[in-house]
Amino acid sequence: MASLIEDYALLSNMRTGPLVSRTGSIDWLCAPRFDSPSVFSALLGEADHGRWLLAPACTVAEGADGEVLDEEESGAQVAERFYVENTFVLQTVWVTDSGSVRVTDFLPLTSRTDVVRRVEGLTGEVEMYHELRVRFGYGAVVPWVSRFEGEEDPEGGDPAPPMLVAMAGPDALVLRGEPLPESADDDDERRHRGTFTVSAGQARDFVLTHFPSHRTPPAPVDVNEQLTRTVELWQEWSGLYSPPDDGEDEPVHIVPVRGHAVARRSDVVRRSLLVVRALMHQETGGLVAAPTTSLPDVVGGERNWDHRFSWLRDAAMALEVMLDHDHDREAAQLRNWLLRAVAGDPHDLQNIYGIAGERRGREHQLDLPGYERSRPVREGNGAAGQHQSDAVGHVMMVFEKLRRRGAVEDHLSWPLQQAMLRSVVENYEVTDQGLWEMRGERQYYTHSRVLMWAALQCGVDAVRVHGLPGDAQLWEQLRDALAEEIWTSGYDPEVGSFVQYYGAKTVDASLLQLPQVGFVAYDDERMLGTVRRIEEELRHPVGLIHRYRNVLGPVDPDDPDAYAGVIGVDGFPGQDNPHLGASLWLAAQYARSGRTDSARKLVDLVLSRANDLGLLSTEWSPEHRRMTGNFPQTFTHLALVQALDALDAAQGRRAAAGPHEAGSVAESVAESVAAGQPGPGAGGSSAAVAAGGVS
């Protein structure tokens, strides 16, 4: 069985992101890209679906299955586990009855896929267990494995180390190191395993390299050189971030499952920036939402998604975050990825793309048992085929922010934005599935309509403020008609808040973005009323919030059994767990509306759910007190940076992010609606205005 989600550590070469457990097993590796089929899939099944285990021999039970024992049963324990400062070089120190060892795991930052594992004896003598089970194609394909002894050096040097080569179809892996695990003729598990002893002062290196099977194995890695270089490159990158310098780097508290730590706020920001960089493809700039698929939002449930794709929303958020934290090169990479991804027919605009900008909508189920039997296990994400009205807004807003920082539009960027604005006009009356990609009935989601409004406002600003060509008059008409519509149908004066979708009485966490895009002020009473309803309807007793209430009816929202078998608005039964990213959006709202203490407490609450390495997943299960959802989650770490930035701004440690200047336009429309008058430029119904503007 796989480990708890929070017991995994991320490794990265900015091309793929394997996960290594606290027990020393790499249970997930896709090669050569984040979205390639996995070669280790024990994360979503059993050991025989593929893993690479390297741990003290006393931690593995005797017998054929190689069961990993817990610390009490084995007598060995992980004394400490940490990343070398500001890197993704992982070090794990094991202490046994006979001695102690340190295992260093990392991926060199090269164009290859090499996974390096170094075992160093610290004290005494420790027997290590080494097991390799390669399963290509998500655990389905058992490779042919050959052993090659090292050839003699013709110039009299040391012979080349022996190697194991695993091959099946287009894929191959080569393992180098001494001693290599052995295959047993009577072993039905089809694996290579063995033991070796490490004494104090000794070191043994093992390197697993992926390569196309039609080529010869790549040359061996110089582990010392690559370890030094990898540490230098990560630290050089993280050193570009300059935290607010006022001498008061406020501490935050991280309370993982094992232990308690106090970190500086700037260190938390830096680690989250590192996570985002680790999940950006080195060449294409495509940012995956997570390196995993189908880690369940609710263990045993069906909300199991493939997050190894790039969302326009995440890319836009990351671009702004990178700009704000001195990573201009990554911001430029994200900008260029956005342009390449959206290039093409504006009618075919998606909200999800492949790492290189591929248009993918196919989703199918894999023949894997699933994480703790949570099925289905999915490859691909069908949400790419959904119409998401908010997608253009996220892209247009970040390009407007680039213009306000002095960026100049080129021959590609502004024409593409004009094409996206035409798609907004032409899809003006189309319902969608909302920010949370509901698989239930399509609606006019208030958040989606506001993001359409924001897209049009950015188009108007491009013409009126920056002098770019475009039909500003039409965009102004539609913008104002949308504002009137939102204030009329997306805000309910009887309950004193914005609503989830037109005609609803409920709220959802996406409404926390309304002041972020400038539609309403953070401290506007109508926004504060929305926050109160979010607290009342969506906050779990532990203090975190849900994205939405799935089942609307006379059931107890705190009784999971009350939801059994009831299909909700997202197309699935039951309620998902509190959402960490949405909770951080609420913390940012608190900070920007004067509730600094509430913001700090909520940020600390989220950080108390982080693991010992500062990594966060998508959601948190209060019932089982554990992480759920894909891991680590880009959206959560971006929201964490934004929440900490908002706290810094509230405390005067950095410049506050001013509201979008268009807020005054939306406000004037709101006042007109309240007075029973049409908004400025609203020449009749929104449908009539939209129809008149379609070319």
Secondary structure, DSSP 8 states (H G I E B T S, - for coil): ----GGGEEE---SS---EEETTSEEEEEESSSTTS-EEE-GGGS-GGG-EEEEEEGGGB-SSSS--B--HHHHS-EEEEEEESTTSS-EEEEEE-SSEEEEEEEE--SSSSEEEEEEEEEEEEEEEEEEEEE--HHHHTB--EEEEE-----TTSS-----EEEEEETTEEEEEEESS--EE-TT-TT--EEEEEEEETT-EEEEEEEEEETTS-------HHHHHHHHHHHHHHHHTT-----SS---EEEE--SS--EEEEHHHHHHHHHHHHHHTB-TTT--B-S-S-B---SSTTSS---B--SEEHHHHHHHHHHHHHTT-HHHHHHHHHHHHHHH-S-GGG--SEE-TTS------EEESS--GGG---EEES-GGGGS--TTHHHHHHHHHHHHHHTT----TTHHHHHHHHHHHHHHTTT--B-TTTT-SS--B-BHHHHHHHHHHHHHHHHHHHTT---S-HHHHHHHHHHHHHHIIIIIEETTTTEE-SBTT-----GGGGGTTTTTSS-TT-HHHHHHHHHHHHHHB-TTS-B-S--S--SSS-TT-GGGGTT-B-TTSSBS----BHHHHHHHHHHHHHTT-HHHHHHHHHHHHTTS-TTS---SEEETTTTEEESSSS-HHHHHHHHHHHHHHHHHTTSS------TTHHHHHHHHHHHHTT---TT--S-HHHHHHHH--
